Amino acid sequence: MTTDTGTTAPVPHHFVLTIQTDDGFTATTEGIISITPGAHTRQQVYTALCDQAREYYDLTRFAVVHFALEPNHL
């Protein structure tokens, strides 16, 4: 017998984020992020990944050229 604890296990998702600055600098980041269904929205993940890119590349402004977020299963 199983007991429903009301929690859902995180699901691994693959993401791709490409950014570009006004001066032409372009960077693509990809990876796996675990998302708990019902606890995170697509917009929250997008914002977190943009914040991470902003900090990593030490940027104040950039445009997102491409964003993809899909469950990492075939």
PDB file with SEQRES, HELIX, SHEET and CRYST1 records, atoms N, CA, C and O in Angstrom:
SEQRES   1 A   74  MET THR THR ASP THR GLY THR THR ALA PRO VAL PRO HIS          
SEQRES   2 A   74  HIS PHE VAL LEU THR ILE GLN THR ASP ASP GLY PHE THR          
SEQRES   3 A   74  ALA THR THR GLU GLY ILE ILE SER ILE THR PRO GLY ALA          
SEQRES   4 A   74  HIS THR ARG GLN GLN VAL TYR THR ALA LEU CYS ASP GLN          
SEQRES   5 A   74  ALA ARG GLU TYR TYR ASP LEU THR ARG PHE ALA VAL VAL          
SEQRES   6 A   74  HIS PHE ALA LEU GLU PRO ASN HIS LEU                          
HELIX    1 AA1 ARG A   42  TYR A   56  1                                  15    
SHEET    1 AA1 3 THR A  26  ILE A  35  0                                        
SHEET    2 AA1 3 VAL A  11  GLN A  20 -1                                        
SHEET    3 AA1 3 ALA A  63  PRO A  71 -1                                        
CRYST1    1.000    1.000    1.000  90.00  90.00  90.00 P 1           1          
ATOM      1  N   MET A   1       0.842  -1.179   0.000  1.00  0.00           N  
ATOM      2  CA  MET A   1       0.000   0.000   0.000  1.00  0.00           C  
ATOM      3  C   MET A   1       0.886   1.241   0.000  1.00  0.00           C  
ATOM      4  O   MET A   1       1.887   1.296   0.715  1.00  0.00           O  
ATOM      5  N   THR A   2       0.515   2.239  -0.805  1.00  0.00           N  
ATOM      6  CA  THR A   2       1.270   3.487  -0.824  1.00  0.00           C  
ATOM      7  C   THR A   2       0.450   4.578  -0.179  1.00  0.00           C  
ATOM      8  O   THR A   2      -0.780   4.539  -0.166  1.00  0.00           O  
ATOM      9  N   THR A   3       1.150   5.539   0.347  1.00  0.00           N  
ATOM     10  CA  THR A   3       0.500   6.671   0.987  1.00  0.00           C  
ATOM     11  C   THR A   3       0.820   7.924   0.200  1.00  0.00           C  
ATOM     12  O   THR A   3       1.984   8.200  -0.090  1.00  0.00           O  
ATOM     13  N   ASP A   4      -0.201   8.679  -0.145  1.00  0.00           N  
ATOM     14  CA  ASP A   4       0.005   9.939  -0.853  1.00  0.00           C  
ATOM     15  C   ASP A   4       0.352  11.013   0.164  1.00  0.00           C  
ATOM     16  O   ASP A   4      -0.467  11.383   1.005  1.00  0.00           O  
ATOM     17  N   THR A   5       1.590  11.512   0.070  1.00  0.00           N  
ATOM     18  CA  THR A   5       2.034  12.534   1.016  1.00  0.00           C  
ATOM     19  C   THR A   5       1.745  13.938   0.508  1.00  0.00           C  
ATOM     20  O   THR A   5       1.999  14.923   1.201  1.00  0.00           O  
ATOM     21  N   GLY A   6       1.204  14.025  -0.726  1.00  0.00           N  
ATOM     22  CA  GLY A   6       0.903  15.336  -1.276  1.00  0.00           C  
ATOM     23  C   GLY A   6       2.109  15.999  -1.934  1.00  0.00           C  
ATOM     24  O   GLY A   6       2.008  17.132  -2.406  1.00  0.00           O  
ATOM     25  N   THR A   7       3.237  15.313  -1.972  1.00  0.00           N  
ATOM     26  CA  THR A   7       4.418  15.883  -2.613  1.00  0.00           C  
ATOM     27  C   THR A   7       4.689  15.142  -3.914  1.00  0.00           C  
ATOM     28  O   THR A   7       4.398  13.954  -4.049  1.00  0.00           O  
ATOM     29  N   THR A   8       5.245  15.862  -4.849  1.00  0.00           N  
ATOM     30  CA  THR A   8       5.588  15.294  -6.143  1.00  0.00           C  
ATOM     31  C   THR A   8       7.092  15.383  -6.313  1.00  0.00           C  
ATOM     32  O   THR A   8       7.706  16.398  -5.983  1.00  0.00           O  
ATOM     33  N   ALA A   9       7.672  14.326  -6.825  1.00  0.00           N  
ATOM     34  CA  ALA A   9       9.124  14.297  -7.030  1.00  0.00           C  
ATOM     35  C   ALA A   9       9.515  15.284  -8.132  1.00  0.00           C  
ATOM     36  O   ALA A   9       8.768  15.462  -9.094  1.00  0.00           O  
ATOM     37  N   PRO A  10      10.671  15.921  -8.001  1.00  0.00           N  
ATOM     38  CA  PRO A  10      11.160  16.806  -9.052  1.00  0.00           C  
ATOM     39  C   PRO A  10      11.362  16.042 -10.360  1.00  0.00           C  
ATOM     40  O   PRO A  10      11.733  14.868 -10.359  1.00  0.00           O  
ATOM     41  N   VAL A  11      11.114  16.720 -11.459  1.00  0.00           N  
ATOM     42  CA  VAL A  11      11.260  16.139 -12.786  1.00  0.00           C  
ATOM     43  C   VAL A  11      12.402  16.856 -13.502  1.00  0.00           C  
ATOM     44  O   VAL A  11      12.382  18.083 -13.600  1.00  0.00           O  
ATOM     45  N   PRO A  12      13.401  16.121 -14.005  1.00  0.00           N  
ATOM     46  CA  PRO A  12      14.495  16.777 -14.721  1.00  0.00           C  
ATOM     47  C   PRO A  12      14.014  17.339 -16.062  1.00  0.00           C  
ATOM     48  O   PRO A  12      13.323  16.663 -16.825  1.00  0.00           O  
ATOM     49  N   HIS A  13      14.392  18.579 -16.325  1.00  0.00           N  
ATOM     50  CA  HIS A  13      14.082  19.252 -17.588  1.00  0.00           C  
ATOM     51  C   HIS A  13      15.389  19.721 -18.226  1.00  0.00           C  
ATOM     52  O   HIS A  13      16.321  20.127 -17.532  1.00  0.00           O  
ATOM     53  N   HIS A  14      15.442  19.658 -19.544  1.00  0.00           N  
ATOM     54  CA  HIS A  14      16.584  20.189 -20.286  1.00  0.00           C  
ATOM     55  C   HIS A  14      16.217  21.602 -20.740  1.00  0.00           C  
ATOM     56  O   HIS A  14      15.110  21.842 -21.222  1.00  0.00           O  
ATOM     57  N   PHE A  15      17.165  22.535 -20.579  1.00  0.00           N  
ATOM     58  CA  PHE A  15      16.918  23.904 -21.032  1.00  0.00           C  
ATOM     59  C   PHE A  15      18.027  24.354 -21.967  1.00  0.00           C  
ATOM     60  O   PHE A  15      19.162  23.885 -21.889  1.00  0.00           O  
ATOM     61  N   VAL A  16      17.669  25.280 -22.855  1.00  0.00           N  
ATOM     62  CA  VAL A  16      18.616  25.968 -23.721  1.00  0.00           C  
ATOM     63  C   VAL A  16      18.250  27.448 -23.671  1.00  0.00           C  
ATOM     64  O   VAL A  16      17.097  27.818 -23.892  1.00  0.00           O  
ATOM     65  N   LEU A  17      19.241  28.292 -23.377  1.00  0.00           N  
ATOM     66  CA  LEU A  17      19.032  29.735 -23.292  1.00  0.00           C  
ATOM     67  C   LEU A  17      20.128  30.419 -24.098  1.00  0.00           C  
ATOM     68  O   LEU A  17      21.313  30.253 -23.809  1.00  0.00           O  
ATOM     69  N   THR A  18      19.732  31.187 -25.104  1.00  0.00           N  
ATOM     70  CA  THR A  18      20.688  31.961 -25.908  1.00  0.00           C  
ATOM     71  C   THR A  18      20.393  33.432 -25.691  1.00  0.00           C  
ATOM     72  O   THR A  18      19.252  33.876 -25.814  1.00  0.00           O  
ATOM     73  N   ILE A  19      21.447  34.190 -25.364  1.00  0.00           N  
ATOM     74  CA  ILE A  19      21.309  35.622 -25.126  1.00  0.00           C  
ATOM     75  C   ILE A  19      22.226  36.390 -26.069  1.00  0.00           C  
ATOM     76  O   ILE A  19      23.202  35.852 -26.593  1.00  0.00           O  
ATOM     77  N   GLN A  20      21.885  37.675 -26.272  1.00  0.00           N  
ATOM     78  CA  GLN A  20      22.725  38.548 -27.087  1.00  0.00           C  
ATOM     79  C   GLN A  20      22.676  39.953 -26.516  1.00  0.00           C  
ATOM     80  O   GLN A  20      21.623  40.434 -26.098  1.00  0.00           O  
ATOM     81  N   THR A  21      23.855  40.617 -26.504  1.00  0.00           N  
ATOM     82  CA  THR A  21      23.949  41.990 -26.014  1.00  0.00           C  
ATOM     83  C   THR A  21      23.942  42.971 -27.184  1.00  0.00           C  
ATOM     84  O   THR A  21      24.052  42.575 -28.345  1.00  0.00           O  
ATOM     85  N   ASP A  22      23.813  44.247 -26.862  1.00  0.00           N  
ATOM     86  CA  ASP A  22      23.800  45.298 -27.881  1.00  0.00           C  
ATOM     87  C   ASP A  22      25.072  45.311 -28.721  1.00  0.00           C  
ATOM     88  O   ASP A  22      25.035  45.660 -29.901  1.00  0.00           O  
ATOM     89  N   ASP A  23      26.198  44.933 -28.117  1.00  0.00           N  
ATOM     90  CA  ASP A  23      27.470  44.967 -28.848  1.00  0.00           C  
ATOM     91  C   ASP A  23      27.746  43.679 -29.630  1.00  0.00           C  
ATOM     92  O   ASP A  23      28.832  43.515 -30.187  1.00  0.00           O  
ATOM     93  N   GLY A  24      26.778  42.771 -29.675  1.00  0.00           N  
ATOM     94  CA  GLY A  24      26.914  41.570 -30.489  1.00  0.00           C  
ATOM     95  C   GLY A  24      27.381  40.322 -29.774  1.00  0.00           C  
ATOM     96  O   GLY A  24      27.435  39.252 -30.380  1.00  0.00           O  
ATOM     97  N   PHE A  25      27.722  40.430 -28.489  1.00  0.00           N  
ATOM     98  CA  PHE A  25      28.118  39.245 -27.722  1.00  0.00           C  
ATOM     99  C   PHE A  25      26.929  38.290 -27.657  1.00  0.00           C  
ATOM    100  O   PHE A  25      25.817  38.687 -27.309  1.00  0.00           O  
ATOM    101  N   THR A  26      27.180  37.029 -27.995  1.00  0.00           N  
ATOM    102  CA  THR A  26      26.140  36.007 -27.962  1.00  0.00           C  
ATOM    103  C   THR A  26      26.650  34.812 -27.162  1.00  0.00           C  
ATOM    104  O   THR A  26      27.812  34.424 -27.287  1.00  0.00           O  
ATOM    105  N   ALA A  27      25.787  34.239 -26.351  1.00  0.00           N  
ATOM    106  CA  ALA A  27      26.156  33.068 -25.556  1.00  0.00           C  
ATOM    107  C   ALA A  27      24.951  32.141 -25.447  1.00  0.00           C  
ATOM    108  O   ALA A  27      23.810  32.582 -25.307  1.00  0.00           O  
ATOM    109  N   THR A  28      25.239  30.847 -25.515  1.00  0.00           N  
ATOM    110  CA  THR A  28      24.202  29.833 -25.325  1.00  0.00           C  
ATOM    111  C   THR A  28      24.583  28.980 -24.127  1.00  0.00           C  
ATOM    112  O   THR A  28      25.717  28.515 -24.007  1.00  0.00           O  
ATOM    113  N   THR A  29      23.623  28.788 -23.252  1.00  0.00           N  
ATOM    114  CA  THR A  29      23.791  27.948 -22.072  1.00  0.00           C  
ATOM    115  C   THR A  29      22.754  26.836 -22.153  1.00  0.00           C  
ATOM    116  O   THR A  29      21.613  27.065 -22.555  1.00  0.00           O  
ATOM    117  N   GLU A  30      23.160  25.630 -21.767  1.00  0.00           N  
ATOM    118  CA  GLU A  30      22.203  24.526 -21.723  1.00  0.00           C  
ATOM    119  C   GLU A  30      22.514  23.672 -20.520  1.00  0.00           C  
ATOM    120  O   GLU A  30      23.632  23.681 -20.005  1.00  0.00           O  
ATOM    121  N   GLY A  31      21.513  22.933 -20.075  1.00  0.00           N  
ATOM    122  CA  GLY A  31      21.735  22.075 -18.929  1.00  0.00           C  
ATOM    123  C   GLY A  31      20.458  21.391 -18.480  1.00  0.00           C  
ATOM    124  O   GLY A  31      19.431  21.433 -19.157  1.00  0.00           O  
ATOM    125  N   ILE A  32      20.550  20.768 -17.333  1.00  0.00           N  
ATOM    126  CA  ILE A  32      19.423  20.064 -16.730  1.00  0.00           C  
ATOM    127  C   ILE A  32      19.051  20.787 -15.443  1.00  0.00           C  
ATOM    128  O   ILE A  32      19.917  21.137 -14.641  1.00  0.00           O  
ATOM    129  N   ILE A  33      17.762  21.005 -15.258  1.00  0.00           N  
ATOM    130  CA  ILE A  33      17.261  21.621 -14.039  1.00  0.00           C  
ATOM    131  C   ILE A  33      16.096  20.766 -13.538  1.00  0.00           C  
ATOM    132  O   ILE A  33      15.246  20.345 -14.323  1.00  0.00           O  
ATOM    133  N   SER A  34      16.061  20.514 -12.243  1.00  0.00           N  
ATOM    134  CA  SER A  34      14.970  19.731 -11.665  1.00  0.00           C  
ATOM    135  C   SER A  34      13.846  20.667 -11.252  1.00  0.00           C  
ATOM    136  O   SER A  34      14.058  21.632 -10.518  1.00  0.00           O  
ATOM    137  N   ILE A  35      12.653  20.368 -11.733  1.00  0.00           N  
ATOM    138  CA  ILE A  35      11.484  21.204 -11.472  1.00  0.00           C  
ATOM    139  C   ILE A  35      10.427  20.357 -10.776  1.00  0.00           C  
ATOM    140  O   ILE A  35      10.100  19.263 -11.235  1.00  0.00           O  
ATOM    141  N   THR A  36       9.902  20.856  -9.683  1.00  0.00           N  
ATOM    142  CA  THR A  36       8.835  20.167  -8.968  1.00  0.00           C  
ATOM    143  C   THR A  36       7.496  20.609  -9.545  1.00  0.00           C  
ATOM    144  O   THR A  36       7.139  21.782  -9.437  1.00  0.00           O  
ATOM    145  N   PRO A  37       6.752  19.695 -10.151  1.00  0.00           N  
ATOM    146  CA  PRO A  37       5.451  20.055 -10.720  1.00  0.00           C  
ATOM    147  C   PRO A  37       4.542  20.698  -9.669  1.00  0.00           C  
ATOM    148  O   PRO A  37       4.422  20.206  -8.547  1.00  0.00           O  
ATOM    149  N   GLY A  38       3.922  21.780 -10.046  1.00  0.00           N  
ATOM    150  CA  GLY A  38       3.019  22.481  -9.140  1.00  0.00           C  
ATOM    151  C   GLY A  38       3.709  23.459  -8.213  1.00  0.00           C  
ATOM    152  O   GLY A  38       3.048  24.302  -7.607  1.00  0.00           O  
ATOM    153  N   ALA A  39       5.023  23.366  -8.090  1.00  0.00           N  
ATOM    154  CA  ALA A  39       5.764  24.270  -7.205  1.00  0.00           C  
ATOM    155  C   ALA A  39       6.475  25.363  -7.983  1.00  0.00           C  
ATOM    156  O   ALA A  39       6.821  26.398  -7.414  1.00  0.00           O  
ATOM    157  N   HIS A  40       6.701  25.150  -9.279  1.00  0.00           N  
ATOM    158  CA  HIS A  40       7.390  26.122 -10.114  1.00  0.00           C  
ATOM    159  C   HIS A  40       6.593  26.360 -11.384  1.00  0.00           C  
ATOM    160  O   HIS A  40       5.937  25.454 -11.897  1.00  0.00           O  
ATOM    161  N   THR A  41       6.655  27.587 -11.886  1.00  0.00           N  
ATOM    162  CA  THR A  41       6.043  27.889 -13.171  1.00  0.00           C  
ATOM    163  C   THR A  41       7.140  28.027 -14.217  1.00  0.00           C  
ATOM    164  O   THR A  41       8.312  28.207 -13.885  1.00  0.00           O  
ATOM    165  N   ARG A  42       6.752  27.940 -15.469  1.00  0.00           N  
ATOM    166  CA  ARG A  42       7.700  28.131 -16.568  1.00  0.00           C  
ATOM    167  C   ARG A  42       8.342  29.520 -16.464  1.00  0.00           C  
ATOM    168  O   ARG A  42       9.542  29.670 -16.693  1.00  0.00           O  
ATOM    169  N   GLN A  43       7.551  30.515 -16.123  1.00  0.00           N  
ATOM    170  CA  GLN A  43       8.057  31.882 -16.009  1.00  0.00           C  
ATOM    171  C   GLN A  43       9.072  32.004 -14.875  1.00  0.00           C  
ATOM    172  O   GLN A  43      10.055  32.731 -15.022  1.00  0.00           O  
ATOM    173  N   GLN A  44       8.872  31.331 -13.773  1.00  0.00           N  
ATOM    174  CA  GLN A  44       9.825  31.353 -12.664  1.00  0.00           C  
ATOM    175  C   GLN A  44      11.159  30.727 -13.080  1.00  0.00           C  
ATOM    176  O   GLN A  44      12.225  31.232 -12.729  1.00  0.00           O  
ATOM    177  N   VAL A  45      11.091  29.632 -13.826  1.00  0.00           N  
ATOM    178  CA  VAL A  45      12.314  28.980 -14.297  1.00  0.00           C  
ATOM    179  C   VAL A  45      13.040  29.892 -15.289  1.00  0.00           C  
ATOM    180  O   VAL A  45      14.259  30.044 -15.212  1.00  0.00           O  
ATOM    181  N   TYR A  46      12.299  30.498 -16.216  1.00  0.00           N  
ATOM    182  CA  TYR A  46      12.877  31.428 -17.188  1.00  0.00           C  
ATOM    183  C   TYR A  46      13.597  32.579 -16.479  1.00  0.00           C  
ATOM    184  O   TYR A  46      14.738  32.903 -16.809  1.00  0.00           O  
ATOM    185  N   THR A  47      12.929  33.184 -15.515  1.00  0.00           N  
ATOM    186  CA  THR A  47      13.515  34.304 -14.770  1.00  0.00           C  
ATOM    187  C   THR A  47      14.770  33.868 -14.019  1.00  0.00           C  
ATOM    188  O   THR A  47      15.768  34.589 -14.016  1.00  0.00           O  
ATOM    189  N   ALA A  48      14.734  32.707 -13.387  1.00  0.00           N  
ATOM    190  CA  ALA A  48      15.900  32.209 -12.645  1.00  0.00           C  
ATOM    191  C   ALA A  48      17.080  31.955 -13.578  1.00  0.00           C  
ATOM    192  O   ALA A  48      18.220  32.262 -13.231  1.00  0.00           O  
ATOM    193  N   LEU A  49      16.815  31.394 -14.762  1.00  0.00           N  
ATOM    194  CA  LEU A  49      17.892  31.138 -15.714  1.00  0.00           C  
ATOM    195  C   LEU A  49      18.460  32.436 -16.282  1.00  0.00           C  
ATOM    196  O   LEU A  49      19.668  32.542 -16.495  1.00  0.00           O  
ATOM    197  N   CYS A  50      17.600  33.421 -16.529  1.00  0.00           N  
ATOM    198  CA  CYS A  50      18.084  34.735 -16.988  1.00  0.00           C  
ATOM    199  C   CYS A  50      18.924  35.402 -15.903  1.00  0.00           C  
ATOM    200  O   CYS A  50      19.968  35.983 -16.201  1.00  0.00           O  
ATOM    201  N   ASP A  51      18.488  35.325 -14.663  1.00  0.00           N  
ATOM    202  CA  ASP A  51      19.261  35.891 -13.554  1.00  0.00           C  
ATOM    203  C   ASP A  51      20.621  35.213 -13.445  1.00  0.00           C  
ATOM    204  O   ASP A  51      21.634  35.871 -13.206  1.00  0.00           O  
ATOM    205  N   GLN A  52      20.638  33.903 -13.619  1.00  0.00           N  
ATOM    206  CA  GLN A  52      21.887  33.148 -13.559  1.00  0.00           C  
ATOM    207  C   GLN A  52      22.823  33.584 -14.689  1.00  0.00           C  
ATOM    208  O   GLN A  52      24.018  33.763 -14.456  1.00  0.00           O  
ATOM    209  N   ALA A  53      22.307  33.756 -15.901  1.00  0.00           N  
ATOM    210  CA  ALA A  53      23.118  34.208 -17.038  1.00  0.00           C  
ATOM    211  C   ALA A  53      23.626  35.632 -16.807  1.00  0.00           C  
ATOM    212  O   ALA A  53      24.781  35.939 -17.099  1.00  0.00           O  
ATOM    213  N   ARG A  54      22.759  36.494 -16.283  1.00  0.00           N  
ATOM    214  CA  ARG A  54      23.141  37.883 -15.994  1.00  0.00           C  
ATOM    215  C   ARG A  54      24.327  37.926 -15.028  1.00  0.00           C  
ATOM    216  O   ARG A  54      25.266  38.700 -15.217  1.00  0.00           O  
ATOM    217  N   GLU A  55      24.273  37.092 -13.999  1.00  0.00           N  
ATOM    218  CA  GLU A  55      25.346  37.054 -13.003  1.00  0.00           C  
ATOM    219  C   GLU A  55      26.616  36.410 -13.577  1.00  0.00           C  
ATOM    220  O   GLU A  55      27.718  36.924 -13.384  1.00  0.00           O  
ATOM    221  N   TYR A  56      26.454  35.292 -14.278  1.00  0.00           N  
ATOM    222  CA  TYR A  56      27.608  34.558 -14.814  1.00  0.00           C  
ATOM    223  C   TYR A  56      28.403  35.406 -15.809  1.00  0.00           C  
ATOM    224  O   TYR A  56      29.633  35.439 -15.762  1.00  0.00           O  
ATOM    225  N   TYR A  57      27.692  36.092 -16.711  1.00  0.00           N  
ATOM    226  CA  TYR A  57      28.361  36.893 -17.733  1.00  0.00           C  
ATOM    227  C   TYR A  57      28.564  38.347 -17.307  1.00  0.00           C  
ATOM    228  O   TYR A  57      29.098  39.148 -18.073  1.00  0.00           O  
ATOM    229  N   ASP A  58      28.141  38.689 -16.092  1.00  0.00           N  
ATOM    230  CA  ASP A  58      28.288  40.044 -15.546  1.00  0.00           C  
ATOM    231  C   ASP A  58      27.666  41.082 -16.482  1.00  0.00           C  
ATOM    232  O   ASP A  58      28.320  42.039 -16.896  1.00  0.00           O  
ATOM    233  N   LEU A  59      26.400  40.873 -16.802  1.00  0.00           N  
ATOM    234  CA  LEU A  59      25.688  41.757 -17.722  1.00  0.00           C  
ATOM    235  C   LEU A  59      24.559  42.475 -17.000  1.00  0.00           C  
ATOM    236  O   LEU A  59      23.996  41.964 -16.033  1.00  0.00           O  
ATOM    237  N   THR A  60      24.244  43.654 -17.481  1.00  0.00           N  
ATOM    238  CA  THR A  60      23.079  44.363 -16.955  1.00  0.00           C  
ATOM    239  C   THR A  60      21.913  44.300 -17.936  1.00  0.00           C  
ATOM    240  O   THR A  60      20.748  44.340 -17.540  1.00  0.00           O  
ATOM    241  N   ARG A  61      22.248  44.200 -19.235  1.00  0.00           N  
ATOM    242  CA  ARG A  61      21.205  44.145 -20.271  1.00  0.00           C  
ATOM    243  C   ARG A  61      21.553  43.094 -21.309  1.00  0.00           C  
ATOM    244  O   ARG A  61      22.709  42.948 -21.705  1.00  0.00           O  
ATOM    245  N   PHE A  62      20.540  42.369 -21.741  1.00  0.00           N  
ATOM    246  CA  PHE A  62      20.682  41.457 -22.874  1.00  0.00           C  
ATOM    247  C   PHE A  62      19.293  41.083 -23.358  1.00  0.00           C  
ATOM    248  O   PHE A  62      18.299  41.250 -22.652  1.00  0.00           O  
ATOM    249  N   ALA A  63      19.252  40.576 -24.575  1.00  0.00           N  
ATOM    250  CA  ALA A  63      18.007  40.073 -25.145  1.00  0.00           C  
ATOM    251  C   ALA A  63      18.089  38.550 -25.201  1.00  0.00           C  
ATOM    252  O   ALA A  63      19.139  37.976 -25.488  1.00  0.00           O  
ATOM    253  N   VAL A  64      16.982  37.927 -24.925  1.00  0.00           N  
ATOM    254  CA  VAL A  64      16.913  36.473 -25.059  1.00  0.00           C  
ATOM    255  C   VAL A  64      16.540  36.169 -26.504  1.00  0.00           C  
ATOM    256  O   VAL A  64      15.476  36.562 -26.983  1.00  0.00           O  
ATOM    257  N   VAL A  65      17.432  35.466 -27.184  1.00  0.00           N  
ATOM    258  CA  VAL A  65      17.226  35.107 -28.584  1.00  0.00           C  
ATOM    259  C   VAL A  65      16.477  33.780 -28.688  1.00  0.00           C  
ATOM    260  O   VAL A  65      15.679  33.575 -29.602  1.00  0.00           O  
ATOM    261  N   HIS A  66      16.746  32.879 -27.734  1.00  0.00           N  
ATOM    262  CA  HIS A  66      16.103  31.568 -27.751  1.00  0.00           C  
ATOM    263  C   HIS A  66      15.978  31.042 -26.322  1.00  0.00           C  
ATOM    264  O   HIS A  66      16.897  31.170 -25.513  1.00  0.00           O  
ATOM    265  N   PHE A  67      14.818  30.448 -26.029  1.00  0.00           N  
ATOM    266  CA  PHE A  67      14.609  29.778 -24.746  1.00  0.00           C  
ATOM    267  C   PHE A  67      13.793  28.522 -24.999  1.00  0.00           C  
ATOM    268  O   PHE A  67      12.730  28.575 -25.616  1.00  0.00           O  
ATOM    269  N   ALA A  68      14.294  27.398 -24.520  1.00  0.00           N  
ATOM    270  CA  ALA A  68      13.565  26.133 -24.621  1.00  0.00           C  
ATOM    271  C   ALA A  68      13.642  25.428 -23.270  1.00  0.00           C  
ATOM    272  O   ALA A  68      14.683  25.439 -22.612  1.00  0.00           O  
ATOM    273  N   LEU A  69      12.536  24.817 -22.865  1.00  0.00           N  
ATOM    274  CA  LEU A  69      12.463  24.077 -21.605  1.00  0.00           C  
ATOM    275  C   LEU A  69      11.534  22.899 -21.834  1.00  0.00           C  
ATOM    276  O   LEU A  69      10.336  23.070 -22.061  1.00  0.00           O  
ATOM    277  N   GLU A  70      12.102  21.695 -21.773  1.00  0.00           N  
ATOM    278  CA  GLU A  70      11.340  20.474 -22.041  1.00  0.00           C  
ATOM    279  C   GLU A  70      11.708  19.399 -21.031  1.00  0.00           C  
ATOM    280  O   GLU A  70      12.842  19.358 -20.556  1.00  0.00           O  
ATOM    281  N   PRO A  71      10.752  18.518 -20.695  1.00  0.00           N  
ATOM    282  CA  PRO A  71      11.112  17.384 -19.844  1.00  0.00           C  
ATOM    283  C   PRO A  71      12.248  16.600 -20.483  1.00  0.00           C  
ATOM    284  O   PRO A  71      12.272  16.422 -21.701  1.00  0.00           O  
ATOM    285  N   ASN A  72      13.176  16.139 -19.682  1.00  0.00           N  
ATOM    286  CA  ASN A  72      14.377  15.473 -20.195  1.00  0.00           C  
ATOM    287  C   ASN A  72      14.184  13.954 -20.277  1.00  0.00           C  
ATOM    288  O   ASN A  72      14.971  13.183 -19.726  1.00  0.00           O  
ATOM    289  N   HIS A  73      13.156  13.555 -20.954  1.00  0.00           N  
ATOM    290  CA  HIS A  73      12.943  12.128 -21.176  1.00  0.00           C  
ATOM    291  C   HIS A  73      12.606  11.906 -22.648  1.00  0.00           C  
ATOM    292  O   HIS A  73      12.087  12.797 -23.320  1.00  0.00           O  
ATOM    293  N   LEU A  74      12.901  10.738 -23.126  1.00  0.00           N  
ATOM    294  CA  LEU A  74      12.599  10.404 -24.524  1.00  0.00           C  
ATOM    295  C   LEU A  74      11.454   9.416 -24.585  1.00  0.00           C  
ATOM    296  O   LEU A  74      11.048   9.009 -25.674  1.00  0.00           O  
TER     297      LEU A  74                                                      
END                                                                             
